[in-house]
Amino acid sequence: MEGKERRERLLEILKNSSAPVSGSELSKQLGVSRQVIVQDIALLRAVNKNILSTTKGYILYYQEKQKVNRCFLMKHTTDQIEDELCTIVDCGGKVLDVIVAHDIYGEISTDLIIGTRQDVYDFVDKVKSKNVMPLKELTDGVHLHTVEADSEEILDRIEEALKGKKYLLKK
């Protein structure tokens, strides 16, 4: 299968999937290495395909209607991650990513795409079960989240809730 044909098939797999598809699963279905999948994803993103890489795999991201987003500067303990994320999704937000500004490595970010309590629980369980250190630990708990919502009013409500819990740092 040629590259162009393979990338079209990769898009079809993502379009037809209701859940994220892992790179390993894509490489198995398309008969290529995981590295080829990573390269194909990069090429598809370069031509404006909205493919996000999450902890659960790749998803094709469609925006049904115009959304708004805002970055929130946060600080809290690792034990408060679940509460922080649930606060955001319960107010109607979707946590798109986490970003830290490391003194040596610069900006480090990863997509999260957490929009429901179940997404929160899955993420927290994965962090615990894999015994990994959250990115925020590299910067003494300070991190940013880009949060998406249907309106500025929802983002304001999220901001107030995070302030109330003392998770939000001043900009």
Secondary structure, DSSP 8 states (H G I E B T S, - for coil): --HHHHHHHHHHHHHT-SS-B-HHHHHHHHTS-HHHHHHHHHHHHHTT--EEEETTEEEE---SS--EEEEEEEE--GGGHHHHHHHHHHTT-EEEEEEEEETTTEEEEEEEEE-SHHHHHHHHHHHHHTT---GGGGGTTEEEEEEEES-HHHHHHHHHHHHHTT-B---
